[in-house]
Amino acid sequence: MKSARTNQLGRALLVLAALGCGGSAVVQQAPAVPPARKEAVGKMMRAVDSAAHGKGQPQAIDLLKQAISEDPGLWEARYDLGVLYARAGQLGPARQELERAHELAPNAEDVVAALGEVLRRSDEPGAAADVLARFVQSYPDAARARRVLVVVLRESGKYDQALEQARELLKRQPGDAAALAELSLTHLAQKQVDVAELLIEEALKAEPHSAVVERAAGLIALERGEDAIAFSHFAKASDLDPNDTAAGLNTATVLLQAGVYDRAEKHFRAVLAVQPESAEAKLGLAAALRGQGSRKDPGPYREAESVLKEILASTPGDWAAAHNLAVLYSEAMDRPDEATAEFSRFLSNAPSEHPARAKAKKWVDEHTTASTHQSARK
């Protein structure tokens, strides 16, 4: 039985939950907490309404901060604030709020799934896998949390564990389209394209109107080299869930990796039209612009620099933006001193296991040494 407090809130929080994973029924009872302060709940509900209108996110964030100040134990407000920070690409603050929400409500599936996503996006797959694995062990029917766990394990190259979790998901929810999609993508990651294709066909039959399944089908088509079919699936995903920009980011990122920079730019700009503060889309846009620049036409370089500086102005510790700016300065704009400063910023803030750290440190060491020798000669 859910508590009266949860019924009072009406699960309106789910308006904010679109972090790229399919939704699922909440499997746990609401945690036992003191009654929420009426004023704080009111501000939280106004924040939910504001955030639902897209451009009202700054106001929503401010209202949620006020709600938390008035009622520090209002875990729902911390969850909502964490999700909004994550949408804006502010992963550090998002993690802080979601970890606190998880402490206050350790049996809330929405919270742990969102926390797992943020840790995944922060390049901390080990931490993400740990928190999600503990949760599904305690709550075996937590489908959404288990789906995020499958993604984390797959992206970490732990394919056997990912398959085990995907099969467990299907055992508990036979024929679940999202579970079939995750199983399909795990086989795709192992280059078992035929198996992946068969599974995604079953997923499409089970749920022909699922954005999650359409995105997975698009990725499989791309692996087949069938770009037109892939983009058709991505377009359907966007149509099915216009408020979810995952399909647009997917498409743009694939185009970016393929070197089709002008089309990638258009898709990143389309995402930003819906989510103006999306740091992921801004990072992608900067990379797409960098790919279109040249010594003869440095205009795209300058615009990419402006986009990255905009991210760093609002979030100075954004190591991804710092790294992209450092690469821009070092490889495209021939500004080694500024590249060294940004590589240093990246090293100060990036996760210790980030694969780009070694190359960044080598650059900083070499250029710091060269600068010292140059000063000594003077």
C-alpha positions in Angstrom: 0.0 0.0 0.0 1.4 3.4 -1.0 1.6 6.0 1.8 -0.9 8.9 1.9 2.0 11.2 1.2 2.7 9.5 -2.1 -1.0 9.5 -3.0 -1.0 13.2 -2.2 1.8 13.9 -4.6 0.1 11.9 -7.3 3.4 10.7 -8.8 3.5 13.9 -10.7 7.2 13.6 -10.4 7.3 11.2 -13.3 6.8 14.1 -15.7 10.5 14.8 -15.1 11.8 11.2 -15.4 12.8 11.0 -19.1 16.5 10.2 -18.8 16.5 7.8 -21.8 15.2 4.6 -20.2 11.8 3.1 -20.7 9.3 3.7 -17.9 8.1 0.9 -15.7 5.6 0.5 -12.8 7.0 1.4 -9.4 7.8 -1.8 -7.6 8.3 -0.6 -4.1 6.3 1.0 -1.4 7.0 4.6 -0.6 9.6 5.0 2.1 8.4 5.9 5.6 9.2 9.6 6.1 7.8 12.5 8.2 4.8 14.3 6.6 6.0 16.8 4.0 5.7 20.5 4.6 2.7 21.7 2.6 4.5 24.8 1.4 7.4 22.8 0.1 5.2 20.3 -1.7 3.3 23.2 -3.3 6.6 24.7 -4.7 7.6 21.2 -5.9 4.4 20.8 -7.8 4.7 24.2 -9.4 8.2 23.3 -10.4 6.9 20.1 -12.1 4.4 22.2 -14.0 7.1 24.7 -15.0 9.5 22.1 -16.2 6.8 20.4 -18.3 6.9 23.5 -20.5 10.5 23.1 -21.5 11.7 26.7 -21.3 10.6 26.9 -17.7 13.5 24.8 -16.4 15.4 27.7 -14.7 12.2 28.6 -12.7 11.6 24.9 -11.9 15.2 24.6 -10.5 14.8 27.7 -8.4 11.4 26.4 -7.0 12.9 23.0 -6.2 15.8 24.6 -4.4 13.3 26.6 -2.3 11.3 23.4 -1.6 14.4 21.6 -0.4 15.5 24.5 1.8 12.1 24.4 3.5 11.9 20.6 3.7 15.4 19.0 3.4 13.8 15.5 3.7 11.6 16.0 0.7 13.3 13.4 -1.4 10.9 13.8 -4.3 12.1 17.4 -4.8 15.7 16.3 -4.7 15.0 13.6 -7.3 13.2 16.2 -9.6 16.1 18.6 -9.2 18.7 15.9 -9.9 16.8 15.0 -13.1 16.6 18.6 -14.2 20.3 19.1 -13.6 21.0 15.9 -15.6 18.9 17.2 -18.5 21.0 20.3 -18.5 24.2 18.2 -18.5 25.2 19.4 -15.0 26.1 15.9 -13.9 28.0 16.9 -10.7 25.0 18.7 -9.1 22.7 16.0 -10.5 24.7 13.3 -8.8 24.7 15.2 -5.5 20.9 15.6 -5.4 20.2 12.0 -6.6 22.6 10.5 -4.1 20.9 12.4 -1.3 17.5 11.4 -2.6 18.7 7.7 -2.7 19.8 8.0 1.0 16.4 9.4 2.0 14.4 6.9 -0.2 16.6 3.8 -0.7 13.7 1.8 -2.1 12.6 4.3 -4.7 13.2 2.8 -8.2 12.9 6.1 -10.1 15.7 7.6 -8.0 18.1 4.8 -8.3 17.5 4.5 -12.1 18.2 8.2 -12.5 21.3 8.0 -10.3 22.6 5.0 -12.4 22.1 7.0 -15.6 24.0 10.0 -14.2 26.9 7.9 -13.0 26.9 6.2 -16.5 27.0 9.5 -18.2 29.8 10.7 -15.9 32.0 7.8 -17.1 31.7 6.0 -13.8 30.3 2.6 -14.9 31.6 0.8 -11.9 29.8 3.0 -9.5 26.6 2.9 -11.6 26.7 -1.0 -11.8 27.2 -1.3 -8.1 24.3 0.9 -7.0 21.9 -0.6 -9.6 23.0 -4.2 -8.9 22.4 -3.8 -5.2 18.9 -2.4 -5.9 17.8 -5.1 -8.2 19.1 -7.7 -5.8 16.8 -6.2 -3.1 13.9 -5.5 -5.6 14.1 -8.2 -8.3 11.0 -6.8 -10.2 12.6 -3.4 -10.6 12.4 -3.4 -14.4 13.5 0.1 -15.1 16.6 -0.1 -12.8 17.5 -3.5 -14.4 17.3 -2.0 -17.9 19.8 0.8 -16.9 22.0 -1.9 -15.4 22.0 -3.8 -18.7 23.0 -0.7 -20.5 25.9 0.0 -18.1 27.2 -3.5 -18.3 26.9 -3.6 -22.1 28.8 -0.3 -22.4 31.5 -1.6 -20.0 32.1 -4.6 -22.2 30.6 -7.0 -19.6 28.5 -8.8 -22.2 27.9 -12.0 -20.3 26.6 -10.1 -17.2 24.5 -7.8 -19.5 22.9 -10.8 -21.2 22.2 -12.4 -17.8 20.4 -9.3 -16.6 18.5 -8.9 -19.8 17.3 -12.5 -19.7 16.3 -12.0 -16.0 14.3 -9.0 -17.1 12.5 -11.1 -19.8 11.9 -13.9 -17.3 10.1 -11.5 -15.0 8.4 -9.6 -17.9 7.9 -12.1 -20.8 7.6 -10.4 -24.1 8.5 -7.0 -22.7 9.5 -4.9 -25.8 12.0 -2.8 -24.0 13.7 -5.8 -22.5 13.9 -7.4 -25.9 15.5 -4.2 -27.2 18.1 -4.3 -24.5 18.9 -7.9 -25.2 19.1 -7.1 -28.9 21.6 -4.3 -28.4 23.7 -6.5 -26.1 24.0 -9.1 -29.0 24.7 -6.2 -31.3 27.6 -5.0 -29.1 29.0 -8.5 -29.5 28.7 -8.2 -33.3 26.0 -10.8 -33.4 24.0 -8.7 -35.8 21.7 -11.5 -37.1 20.6 -12.4 -33.5 20.1 -8.7 -32.7 18.0 -8.3 -35.8 15.7 -11.2 -34.9 15.2 -10.0 -31.4 14.4 -6.4 -32.5 11.8 -7.8 -34.9 10.2 -9.5 -32.0 10.3 -6.3 -30.0 8.7 -4.4 -32.9 5.9 -7.0 -33.0 5.4 -6.9 -29.3 5.2 -3.1 -29.2 5.0 -1.3 -32.6 4.8 2.1 -31.0 7.8 2.2 -28.7 10.4 4.9 -29.0 12.9 2.7 -27.1 12.5 -0.1 -29.6 12.6 2.2 -32.6 15.9 3.7 -31.4 17.3 0.2 -31.0 16.1 -0.8 -34.4 17.8 2.3 -35.8 21.2 1.3 -34.3 20.9 -2.2 -35.7 20.2 -0.8 -39.2 23.2 1.5 -38.9 25.4 -1.5 -38.1 24.0 -3.1 -41.3 25.0 0.0 -43.2 21.3 0.8 -44.0 21.4 4.5 -43.2 18.1 5.4 -44.7 16.3 2.7 -42.7 18.1 3.7 -39.5 17.1 7.3 -39.8 13.5 6.2 -40.5 13.5 4.4 -37.2 15.1 7.4 -35.4 12.4 9.7 -36.9 9.7 7.3 -35.7 11.2 7.4 -32.2 11.1 11.2 -32.2 7.5 11.2 -33.4 6.4 8.7 -30.8 8.0 10.7 -28.0 8.6 14.3 -29.0 9.7 15.3 -25.5 12.5 12.7 -25.5 15.5 14.0 -27.4 17.4 10.7 -27.1 16.6 9.8 -30.7 17.8 13.2 -32.0 21.0 12.9 -30.0 21.5 9.4 -31.2 21.1 10.4 -34.8 23.4 13.4 -34.4 26.1 11.4 -32.6 26.1 8.7 -35.3 26.4 11.3 -38.0 29.2 13.0 -36.1 31.1 9.7 -35.8 30.6 9.1 -39.5 32.0 12.5 -40.3 28.8 13.9 -41.8 29.3 17.1 -39.9 26.8 19.4 -41.5 23.8 17.0 -40.9 25.0 16.3 -37.4 25.0 20.0 -36.7 21.4 20.3 -37.8 20.3 17.5 -35.5 22.2 18.9 -32.5 20.6 22.3 -33.2 17.2 20.6 -33.3 17.8 19.1 -29.9 18.9 22.4 -28.5 15.6 24.0 -29.8 13.8 21.7 -27.4 16.4 21.6 -24.6 18.4 24.9 -24.8 20.5 23.9 -21.8 21.5 20.4 -23.0 25.3 20.2 -22.4 25.4 17.0 -24.4 23.9 18.7 -27.5 26.2 21.7 -27.1 29.2 19.4 -26.9 28.1 17.6 -30.0 27.4 20.8 -31.8 30.9 22.1 -31.0 32.4 18.9 -32.3 30.3 19.1 -35.5 31.4 22.7 -36.1 35.0 21.8 -35.5 34.7 19.2 -38.2 33.6 21.8 -40.7 36.3 24.3 -40.0 39.6 24.8 -41.7 42.6 27.2 -41.8 40.9 28.9 -44.8 37.5 29.0 -43.1 38.0 29.3 -39.3 34.5 30.6 -38.7 33.2 27.2 -37.5 36.2 26.9 -35.1 35.4 30.2 -33.6 31.7 29.3 -33.1 32.7 25.9 -31.6 35.0 27.8 -29.2 32.1 30.1 -28.2 29.8 27.1 -27.5 32.3 25.4 -25.3 33.1 28.6 -23.4 29.4 29.1 -22.8 29.3 25.6 -21.1 32.4 26.4 -19.0 31.1 29.8 -18.0 28.0 28.2 -16.4 29.8 25.0 -15.2 33.6 25.7 -14.8 34.2 22.1 -13.7 32.8 20.6 -16.9 35.7 18.4 -17.8 34.1 17.2 -21.1 33.8 20.8 -22.4 37.4 21.5 -21.2 38.7 18.5 -23.0 36.9 19.4 -26.3 38.1 23.0 -26.0 41.7 21.8 -25.4 41.5 19.6 -28.5 40.1 22.5 -30.5 43.0 24.7 -29.5 45.7 22.0 -29.9 44.6 20.4 -33.2 42.7 23.1 -35.1 43.5 26.6 -33.8 47.3 26.3 -33.0 46.9 27.9 -29.5 49.1 25.6 -27.4 49.1 27.8 -24.2 45.3 27.8 -24.1 45.2 24.1 -24.9 47.5 23.4 -22.0 45.3 25.4 -19.6 42.2 23.5 -20.7 43.9 20.1 -20.6 44.9 21.0 -17.0 41.3 21.9 -16.2 40.3 18.5 -17.7 42.8 16.6 -15.6 41.6 18.4 -12.4 38.0 17.4 -12.9 37.8 14.3 -15.0 37.2 10.8 -13.4 40.5 9.1 -12.5 39.8 6.2 -14.9 39.0 8.4 -17.9 40.9 7.0 -21.0 41.8 10.5 -22.3 43.8 11.4 -19.1 47.1 9.9 -20.3 47.2 11.8 -23.6 46.1 15.0 -21.8 48.8 14.6 -19.2 51.5 14.0 -21.8 50.5 17.2 -23.6 50.6 19.2 -20.3 54.0 17.8 -19.3 55.6 18.4 -22.7 54.3 21.9 -23.1 55.0 22.9 -19.5 58.5 21.7 -19.9 58.9 23.5 -23.2 57.6 26.7 -21.7 60.0 26.4 -18.7 63.0 26.0 -21.0 61.8 28.9 -23.2 61.6 31.1 -20.1 65.0 30.0 -18.9 66.6 30.9 -22.3 65.2 34.4 -22.0 
